[in-house]
């Protein structure tokens, strides 16, 4: 049996009771480490936290292992119960759908245990989930690569009055171009896109495209460490959010579409107020 188990977003204890029981049945347990990350990270200390809670050793599965050596994991699942842990929900990334397809083709039985993901946790800001359009991913720009395929999707969502969830790039264990040219892989330090960088790139693409899908005054909501105890939500224009320090990763961004009065009322709790941007006088006694 291959168990694909969602861990939720914020804490080691966010695993469901059903998921925890499944983990404890498994002979071997892997955790996928590149489409997302838990708030406490996946360092040796982070893994120790999981292992203590689960009562099982946990093997870190990076992109290379999952994409190039998935057959090894599936072969083990032919002989015993194997757990594959995913931050968020198992189907929050296409990689995991591919793993299920490959397992079924090999005759491996698969059980999925769902959990919260960014796709539904963004509802905390008050924007109704059924009012979202197509989700987009914003990749890091480089000097020679500035992809903008997300722009047309955002434009269509905006025309329909729908909100757009923007997932921001995560680059973990990425080989450097120089090392690939030399034939020996050396990896870049981990890199996580911030809301500020995403907005800068969005505005750059808008300026080039000139189709007025959005602008500096467009209302957005920035989310940092969604689902964690120290999560941060701020609503405001793109211009206003550029001045906000959202702190450590992970970040995501929602470009707001047409809103219902109830959405506006909820969103107001997170909206930057003008007076909050002005220096406050110190209390005197």
C-alpha positions in Angstrom: 0.0 0.0 0.0 1.2 3.5 -0.8 -0.3 6.1 1.6 -0.1 9.7 0.4 -0.8 11.8 3.5 -1.4 15.5 3.8 0.3 17.2 6.7 -1.6 20.6 6.7 0.2 23.9 6.7 1.5 25.1 10.0 2.6 22.6 12.6 3.7 19.0 13.0 0.5 18.4 14.9 -1.7 19.5 12.0 -1.6 15.9 10.6 -5.1 14.4 10.9 -5.8 11.5 13.3 -6.4 9.3 10.3 -3.1 10.4 8.7 -1.2 9.7 11.9 -2.7 6.2 12.2 -1.7 5.5 8.6 1.9 6.7 9.2 2.2 4.4 12.2 1.3 1.4 10.0 4.1 2.2 7.5 7.3 0.3 7.2 9.0 3.3 5.6 8.0 7.0 5.6 9.1 9.7 3.1 8.4 13.4 3.3 8.4 15.5 0.1 10.5 18.6 0.5 10.4 20.9 -2.5 6.8 22.0 -3.4 6.2 23.5 0.1 7.6 23.4 3.6 6.3 23.3 7.2 6.6 26.4 9.4 9.4 24.8 11.5 11.3 23.7 8.4 12.8 20.4 7.3 16.2 20.7 9.0 17.5 17.8 11.1 15.6 19.4 14.1 12.4 19.6 12.1 12.7 16.0 11.0 13.4 15.0 14.6 10.1 16.7 15.6 8.2 14.6 13.1 10.0 11.4 14.0 9.2 11.9 17.7 5.6 12.5 17.0 5.1 9.7 14.4 7.4 7.1 16.1 9.0 6.4 12.7 12.2 7.5 10.9 11.3 10.0 8.2 13.3 10.1 4.9 13.6 13.5 3.2 12.5 13.1 -0.5 13.9 16.0 -2.6 12.9 16.7 -6.2 15.5 14.4 -7.7 14.3 11.4 -5.6 10.6 12.0 -6.4 10.9 12.7 -10.1 13.9 10.4 -11.0 13.7 7.6 -8.5 9.9 7.3 -7.8 10.0 3.7 -9.1 12.2 2.8 -6.1 9.5 4.1 -3.7 6.8 2.3 -5.6 8.7 -0.9 -5.6 8.9 -0.7 -1.8 5.1 -0.1 -1.7 4.6 -3.4 -3.7 6.1 -5.3 -0.7 5.1 -3.2 2.3 3.2 -0.2 3.5 5.0 3.1 2.5 4.0 6.6 3.6 4.6 9.6 1.4 4.0 12.8 3.4 3.1 16.0 1.6 2.8 19.5 3.2 -0.7 20.8 2.7 -3.0 18.5 0.7 -1.6 15.6 -1.4 -3.1 17.0 -4.6 -1.8 20.6 -4.2 1.0 19.8 -6.7 0.9 17.9 -10.0 3.9 15.8 -9.0 1.8 13.9 -6.6 -0.9 13.2 -9.2 1.9 11.7 -11.3 3.0 9.5 -8.4 -0.6 8.1 -8.1 -0.8 7.4 -11.9 2.5 5.6 -11.8 1.5 3.6 -8.8 -1.8 2.5 -10.3 -0.1 1.4 -13.5 2.2 -0.8 -11.4 -0.8 -2.3 -9.6 0.1 -0.6 -6.3 -2.9 0.2 -4.1 -3.0 3.9 -3.1 -4.8 5.5 -0.2 -5.0 9.3 0.1 -5.5 11.2 3.4 -6.4 14.8 2.8 -5.6 17.9 4.8 -5.8 21.7 4.6 -3.8 23.4 1.9 -3.2 27.0 0.7 -6.0 26.4 -1.8 -8.6 26.6 1.0 -6.8 28.3 3.8 -6.8 31.6 1.9 -10.5 31.7 2.8 -9.4 33.1 6.2 -9.3 36.6 4.7 -13.0 36.5 4.0 -12.9 36.2 0.2 -15.2 33.4 -0.7 -13.5 30.4 -2.3 -16.2 30.0 -5.0 -15.3 33.5 -6.2 -11.8 32.5 -7.2 -10.7 32.0 -10.8 -7.7 30.0 -12.1 -4.7 29.9 -9.8 -1.4 31.0 -11.2 2.3 30.5 -10.3 4.8 33.4 -10.3 8.3 32.2 -11.1 11.5 34.1 -10.2 12.6 36.3 -13.1 16.3 36.0 -14.2 18.3 38.3 -16.5 17.5 36.1 -19.5 14.2 34.5 -18.5 11.1 36.6 -17.7 8.1 34.4 -18.3 4.6 36.0 -18.3 2.2 33.3 -19.1 0.4 34.0 -15.8 -0.6 37.5 -17.0 -3.3 36.3 -19.4 -4.9 34.1 -16.7 -5.0 37.0 -14.3 -6.5 39.2 -17.0 -9.3 36.7 -17.7 -10.0 36.3 -14.0 -10.3 40.1 -13.6 -12.6 40.4 -16.5 -14.9 37.9 -14.8 -14.7 39.7 -11.5 -12.9 36.7 -9.9 -10.1 36.7 -7.3 -6.7 35.2 -8.3 -4.5 33.2 -6.0 -0.8 33.6 -6.9 1.5 30.9 -5.7 5.0 32.2 -5.3 8.2 30.4 -6.5 10.1 28.1 -4.2 13.5 27.0 -5.3 15.0 24.3 -3.2 18.1 22.2 -4.2 18.2 23.7 -7.6 21.5 23.0 -9.5 23.4 26.1 -10.7 23.7 26.7 -14.4 27.5 26.8 -14.1 27.6 23.4 -12.4 25.3 21.9 -15.1 27.6 23.2 -17.8 30.6 21.5 -16.0 28.7 18.2 -15.6 28.9 18.2 -11.8 25.8 19.3 -9.9 26.2 22.0 -7.3 23.1 23.5 -5.7 22.0 27.0 -5.2 21.0 28.1 -1.7 17.2 27.8 -1.0 15.2 30.7 -2.3 11.6 31.7 -1.5 9.8 34.4 -3.4 8.4 37.2 -1.2 5.2 39.1 -1.8 7.2 42.2 -2.5 9.2 40.5 -5.3 6.0 39.0 -6.8 4.3 42.5 -7.0 7.4 44.0 -8.6 7.4 41.3 -11.2 3.6 41.6 -11.8 3.9 45.4 -12.3 6.8 44.9 -14.7 4.7 42.5 -16.8 1.7 44.8 -16.7 3.8 47.8 -17.9 5.1 45.7 -20.8 1.7 44.2 -21.7 -0.2 47.4 -21.2 -3.6 45.7 -21.2 -4.6 47.1 -17.8 -5.3 43.8 -16.1 -4.3 45.4 -12.8 -2.1 48.4 -11.6 -0.5 49.8 -8.5 -3.9 50.6 -7.1 -5.4 47.1 -7.5 -6.5 45.6 -4.2 -4.6 42.5 -3.0 -4.1 40.4 0.0 -0.7 39.2 1.1 -0.4 36.0 3.2 2.7 34.9 5.1 3.2 31.6 6.9 -0.5 30.7 6.3 -1.9 28.3 8.9 0.9 29.0 11.4 0.5 30.6 14.8 2.4 33.7 13.5 0.6 33.9 10.1 0.4 37.4 8.7 -2.4 38.8 6.5 -2.4 42.3 5.1 -4.8 43.7 2.5 -4.1 46.8 0.5 -3.2 48.1 -2.9 -0.1 46.7 -4.7 1.7 49.9 -3.9 0.9 49.7 -0.2 1.9 46.0 0.1 5.3 46.8 -1.4 6.1 48.7 1.8 5.1 45.8 4.1 7.6 43.5 5.6 5.9 40.1 5.7 8.8 38.3 7.3 9.9 34.7 6.7 8.4 32.4 4.1 6.2 31.0 2.8 4.3 33.8 1.1 1.4 33.9 -1.3 -0.7 36.7 -2.9 -4.3 37.2 -3.9 -5.4 39.8 -6.5 -8.9 40.7 -5.4 -11.7 40.7 -8.0 -15.2 42.0 -7.6 -16.3 41.7 -4.0 -19.6 41.1 -2.1 -20.4 43.4 0.8 -19.7 40.6 3.3 -16.3 40.0 1.7 -15.6 43.7 2.1 -16.6 43.7 5.7 -14.3 40.8 6.5 -11.4 42.1 4.4 -11.6 45.4 6.3 -10.1 43.8 9.4 -6.9 43.2 7.4 -6.8 46.4 5.3 -4.0 48.9 5.8 -5.5 52.0 7.3 -4.1 55.4 6.3 -3.5 56.4 10.0 -1.5 53.2 10.4 1.0 54.4 7.8 1.5 57.8 9.6 4.0 58.2 12.4 2.2 58.0 15.8 3.0 60.4 18.6 4.6 58.9 21.6 2.6 58.6 24.8 3.6 61.2 27.4 2.9 61.3 31.1 
